[in-house]
Amino acid sequence: MEADRLAGTEPLAEGGRIDRQRLASFLRDNVSGCSGEMTIERFRGGQSNPTMLISFENGRKLVLRKKPDGTLLPSAHAVDREFRVIKALAETDVPVPQAHVLCDDESIVGAMFYVMDFAQGRSFWDPSLPDLTQAERTAIFDEMNRTIAKLHSVDYLAIGLETFGKPGNYIGRQVGRWSKQYRASETETIEAMDRLIEWLPENLPADRPPALLHGDYRLDNMIIHPTEPRVIALLDWELSTLGDPVADFAYHMLTWHLPKKPYRGLADHDLEALGIPGIEQYRSTYFKRMGLEDIGPREWNTYLAYSFFRVAAIRQGIMKRVVDGTASSHFAQEAGKLARPTAELALQFAERADRAR
């Protein structure tokens, strides 16, 4: 029934490459507790791997994430990597859903997919948390900070992720990777991206000991407990790898540097009145939790320039899928159009880093 539909989902259109009967049979055979009629809904939002809510008549709820249909960029949409890291983290105190099965039989839903438990809790898209009290905002932001520090402190060797990324020169390799991805998905000339592709390799931060990184650590990629300020599930691990933890944290902090529109950022909010920590306070808390020394403006602005560059490359990949007709979301064109302004923001931080020499 429409009234019973979970907030944030919509009906999955008939047709397409999902064989509903085969999927229902596969899940009953491979995941415990699946019985009765199966229904499929699609989660709204998100531009990368299509994500669906699978509900069975007996109340069992699962989440399915699949690669998009169509021709994909090399190394993109790695749902097998997502599955691997979620399974490994089940042995730690980092909050993740229980992952059940990875399937590479494309005849079932049209592409490789995996299935995990549905985490029942709160999802927030607006980081200013307008419906919460000042105290609740403060508590949730501190919990986000605590959780990313917890992730970056995981002994990834102990949970079998020693081959999850290459050691050394993390940002240099990432700049190379995203430059190639950008060139492969280029639909127009973006001068700021051309300048960043030249500037970043010459201005990389010093290497740091590697940690397990989420790759897209944001408030809207986590489920918060229904009543407590506690993260119960970190989601969307497609970009996870081993690398520089400060790069992962700097990406997380882009929200503080973005305006409310069109990015859903915090830059034009009165953070003190909201009970949300400012840039310096939030950053200092993370560095203390990690036992790291804080960094100066040149290095910090370089991390931000790199992080915005990476986002711009991702946005350009979305626009390429729009042009090719394989975008997985109704909002893809709007997201793809942000490639240019995001690249221009990245260039501003590169220029700040130069001025801080």
Number of C-alpha atoms within 10 A of each C-alpha: 4 7 6 6 11 11 10 11 16 16 15 15 9 8 8 10 13 16 13 16 10 13 16 19 14 13 19 15 11 13 15 10 14 22 16 14 10 20 15 19 19 19 19 18 16 17 22 22 22 21 25 21 22 22 20 18 12 12 12 16 19 22 21 21 23 25 23 22 17 13 9 13 13 10 9 15 20 18 21 18 16 22 23 16 23 22 18 16 21 15 10 15 11 21 20 24 21 18 23 17 15 20 16 14 11 14 13 20 21 18 18 21 25 20 25 21 18 18 20 13 16 16 16 16 12 15 18 19 15 11 10 12 12 16 11 17 21 17 17 20 19 18 16 21 19 16 19 23 21 16 20 23 16 17 14 21 12 11 15 13 17 14 11 17 16 13 16 15 16 23 22 17 13 14 20 15 14 19 20 16 20 22 15 15 20 15 13 9 10 15 12 19 23 13 14 21 18 11 16 21 15 10 17 17 21 10 14 16 11 20 22 24 25 26 20 19 23 22 20 18 17 23 22 24 16 13 8 13 18 20 22 20 19 23 20 23 23 20 17 20 22 23 27 23 23 24 22 22 26 21 22 21 20 19 19 19 15 17 14 17 10 10 14 15 19 22 17 12 14 12 16 11 9 18 17 25 18 15 15 9 10 15 18 16 17 21 17 12 14 17 10 11 9 15 13 10 15 19 19 19 22 25 27 26 29 32 24 26 29 24 20 27 27 22 25 28 28 28 25 22 23 20 14 11 10 17 23 21 19 13 15 21 18 14 20 22 15 20 24 20 14 23 28 22 19 27 25 17 21 27 16 17 21 15 10 12 8
